[in-house]
Amino acid sequence: MPRDRDEETGKYTQNYPSEDFISALEALDGSAGTSEIAGEVGCAYRTAHAKLSELEKKQKVTSRKVGNAKLWQLSE
């Protein structure tokens, strides 16, 4: 996992490329919940949700609410 240094704090942070989340969705047959994707990528739930939301804005993935969860899908 690539690591970057935060310029303000000097601490290292993990950087997860968008491609990791696309690959995770592909590995999960094109649709999955945030927790499943986070597990596949190996990151925290909040990190996965933020990256997936960013990808949704770029129209790379779509989401819909299923109960209390979000189901993410690859865009066609």
Backbone hydrogen bonds, N-H to C=O, Kabsch-Sander energy under -0.5 kcal/mol:
donor,donor_aa,acceptor,acceptor_aa,energy
4,D,13,T,-3.1
6,D,4,D,-0.5
6,D,11,K,-3.5
10,G,6,D,-2.7
13,T,4,D,-3.9
15,N,2,P,-2.7
16,Y,14,Q,-0.5
20,D,17,P,-1.4
21,F,17,P,-0.7
21,F,18,S,-0.9
22,I,18,S,-1.7
23,S,19,E,-2.8
24,A,20,D,-1.9
25,L,21,F,-2.0
26,E,22,I,-2.3
27,A,23,S,-2.5
28,L,24,A,-1.4
29,D,26,E,-1.4
30,G,25,L,-3.1
31,S,28,L,-1.1
32,A,72,W,-2.0
34,T,70,K,-0.7
37,I,33,G,-2.1
38,A,34,T,-2.8
39,G,35,S,-2.3
40,E,36,E,-2.1
41,V,37,I,-2.6
42,G,38,A,-2.6
43,C,38,A,-1.9
48,A,44,A,-2.3
49,H,45,Y,-2.8
50,A,46,R,-2.2
51,K,47,T,-2.5
52,L,48,A,-2.8
53,S,49,H,-2.3
54,E,50,A,-2.0
55,L,51,K,-2.3
56,E,52,L,-2.0
57,K,53,S,-1.9
58,K,54,E,-1.3
59,Q,56,E,-1.5
60,K,55,L,-2.8
61,V,55,L,-0.8
62,T,73,Q,-2.9
64,R,71,L,-1.5
66,V,69,A,-3.2
69,A,66,V,-2.0
71,L,64,R,-3.1
72,W,32,A,-2.9
72,W,70,K,-0.6
73,Q,62,T,-2.7
74,L,30,G,-1.8
75,S,60,K,-2.3
